[in-house]
Amino acid sequence: MTFTIDLMGQRALVTGAGRGIGRAIAHALATAGATVAVNDVDPSQAKAVADDIIADGGKATPLPFDVTQYSDVAAAIETHGGTDILVNNAGNAGAERFGALVDFAESDPDEWSRYFAVNLFGTMHCTRAALPAMIAGQSGRVVTIVSDSARYGDAKLAPYAAAKAGAAGFSRSVAREVGRHGVTVNCVSLGTIDSPIVADAPFDGRRYVVRRRGKPEEVAGLVTYLASPLAAWITGQTYALNGGYTFSQ
């Protein structure tokens, strides 16, 4: 006997799925049987991941749009016919990438908005566009990727941490509103994960109990569980997936 997660018949949308963590999540949901809309701001990356999923025997379609533009988000989700599972993965600083890491007292206020545009407002835009159909269908899953920079507090990342903390608080509030409709809303809070954006960055493994970076596939496993019927009684929670970077009380 084997343990499986069955998402057959479910439609999933993963934002920022053109590479790294989002790509792994999209593949995992497709392996579980979901039909996956692969979002990325770069259409070529969205198509490449969707093509890979199809080549592996899964069902996928590219759905490029910019999460920071609500009209584009709403139009894309409506055209796609809605979604049963929304994974808000698009993050960091979007296509602009991270700027220089400096103490907040030295930061440029003009740089703050890009972190909020993707990590907070992007999450709000996609959730707002997806929820009405979930509520009408009395079923749905929203999973948002946040960061231990917000839960724990990392120096030189204050604007990013503020945006991610906002996304977690937003998720808890929405969870209280939609639970009676069979819709769950949860977050996964990450430590440092191997991905293209940190490939050349230094890593101090001594700060982690499990002394390595996490793997995108490890994130994908938890997200797939939270997206499944097995997690129907879990909502409003933030799960730390961080190799022991922090402990919960």
Secondary structure, 3 states (H helix, E strand, C coil): CCCCCCCCCCEEEECCCCCHHHHHHHHHHHHCCCEEEECCCCHHHHHHHHHHHHHCCCEEEECCCCCCCHHHHHHHHHHHCCCCEEEECCCCCHHHCCCCCCCHHHCCHHHHHHHHHHHHHHHHHHHHHHHHHHHHHCCEEEEEEEEHHHHHHCCCCHHHHHHHHHHHHHHHHHHHHHHHHCEEEEEEEECCECCHHHCCCCCCHHHCCCCCCECHHHHHHHHHHHCCHHHCCCCCCEEEECCCCCCCC
